[in-house]
């Protein structure tokens, strides 16, 4: 069996629609490629130091729903955890990958990326 057919069967590729020749990456394929790029650049293996977290929060308009949903799925691929619907955190130094996603989906006006430090001991006593 050809590699192309095997990748399609595994859900990483799909055939183009409309009678066009060729294949396109599925979301599963895009997620795998993103993880491989991060692993190859060793970004995904490096944790942030000193109880730091990478925080991504956004307010993406409804008219950009497809980009917003894809952006969320890619954050999951980068091992982010969801705190709220539009607030995601990660212990890993994947800032460069997140910036590429923001550019790729044209979301710069709607997304903020911060590195925050966890305060030990929890909230102050009242």
C-alpha positions as CSV (number, residue, x, y, z in Angstrom):
1,X,0.0,0.0,0.0
2,X,1.3,3.5,-0.8
3,X,2.3,5.9,2.0
4,X,-0.3,8.3,0.8
5,X,-3.1,5.8,1.0
6,X,-1.9,4.7,4.4
7,X,-1.9,8.3,5.7
8,X,-5.4,8.8,4.3
9,X,-6.6,5.6,5.9
10,X,-5.1,6.8,9.3
11,X,-7.0,10.0,9.0
12,X,-4.1,12.4,8.4
13,X,-4.9,13.2,4.7
14,X,-8.1,13.6,2.7
15,X,-8.5,13.8,-1.0
16,X,-9.2,17.3,-2.5
17,X,-12.8,18.0,-3.4
18,X,-14.2,19.2,-6.7
19,X,-12.3,16.8,-8.9
20,X,-9.0,18.5,-8.1
21,X,-5.9,16.2,-7.9
22,X,-4.0,15.9,-4.7
23,X,-4.5,15.5,-0.9
24,X,-4.9,17.9,2.0
25,X,-4.0,17.6,5.6
26,X,-6.9,16.9,8.0
27,X,-7.0,18.5,11.4
28,X,-5.6,15.3,12.8
29,X,-2.7,15.6,10.2
30,X,-2.1,19.3,11.1
31,X,-2.0,18.4,14.8
32,X,0.6,15.7,14.1
33,X,2.7,18.0,11.9
34,X,2.7,20.7,14.6
35,X,3.7,18.2,17.3
36,X,6.5,16.9,15.1
37,X,7.8,20.4,14.4
38,X,7.9,21.2,18.1
39,X,9.6,17.9,18.9
40,X,12.2,18.5,16.2
41,X,13.0,22.0,17.5
42,X,13.0,20.7,21.1
43,X,10.6,23.5,22.1
44,X,8.0,21.1,23.4
45,X,10.4,19.4,25.7
46,X,11.4,22.5,27.7
47,X,9.3,23.5,30.7
48,X,9.1,27.1,31.8
49,X,11.2,27.8,34.9
50,X,10.2,29.0,38.4
51,X,6.5,28.1,38.5
52,X,5.8,30.0,35.3
53,X,3.0,29.4,32.9
54,X,2.3,30.4,29.4
55,X,-1.1,31.9,29.2
56,X,-3.1,32.6,26.1
57,X,-6.4,34.4,26.2
58,X,-8.5,35.7,23.4
59,X,-11.8,37.3,22.4
60,X,-12.2,36.2,18.8
61,X,-15.4,37.4,17.1
62,X,-18.1,35.1,16.0
63,X,-17.5,35.9,12.3
64,X,-14.1,34.2,12.7
65,X,-15.6,31.1,14.3
66,X,-13.7,28.6,12.1
67,X,-10.3,30.2,12.9
68,X,-11.2,30.3,16.6
69,X,-12.2,26.7,16.7
70,X,-9.0,25.7,14.8
71,X,-6.9,27.8,17.1
72,X,-8.4,26.1,20.1
73,X,-7.6,22.6,18.6
74,X,-4.1,23.6,17.9
75,X,-3.6,24.9,21.5
76,X,-4.7,21.4,22.6
77,X,-2.1,19.9,20.2
78,X,0.5,22.1,22.0
79,X,-0.5,20.5,25.4
80,X,-2.4,23.6,26.6
81,X,-5.0,23.1,29.3
82,X,-8.3,25.1,29.2
83,X,-9.0,27.2,32.2
84,X,-12.1,28.9,30.7
85,X,-13.4,28.8,27.1
86,X,-11.0,31.5,26.0
87,X,-8.2,31.1,28.5
88,X,-5.6,28.4,28.1
89,X,-2.3,27.7,30.0
90,X,0.8,25.5,29.4
91,X,3.9,24.7,31.5
92,X,5.9,24.4,28.3
93,X,7.9,27.0,26.4
94,X,5.9,27.0,23.1
95,X,5.8,30.8,22.7
96,X,7.2,30.6,19.1
97,X,4.7,28.0,18.1
98,X,1.8,30.0,19.5
99,X,3.0,33.1,17.7
100,X,3.1,31.2,14.4
101,X,-0.5,30.0,15.0
102,X,-1.7,33.6,15.7
103,X,-0.1,34.7,12.4
104,X,-1.3,31.7,10.5
105,X,-5.0,32.2,11.6
106,X,-4.7,36.1,11.3
107,X,-5.8,36.5,14.9
108,X,-3.2,39.1,16.2
109,X,-5.8,41.8,17.2
110,X,-7.8,39.2,19.3
111,X,-5.2,37.2,21.2
112,X,-2.9,38.0,24.1
113,X,0.0,35.8,25.2
114,X,1.6,36.2,28.7
115,X,4.1,34.4,30.8
116,X,2.8,34.5,34.3
117,X,4.2,33.2,37.6
118,X,2.2,31.2,40.1
119,X,2.2,32.7,43.6
120,X,2.8,30.0,46.2
121,X,0.5,29.6,49.1
122,X,-2.8,30.4,47.5
123,X,-5.0,33.5,48.1
124,X,-4.3,35.7,51.1
125,X,-6.3,35.2,54.3
126,X,-9.2,37.6,54.8
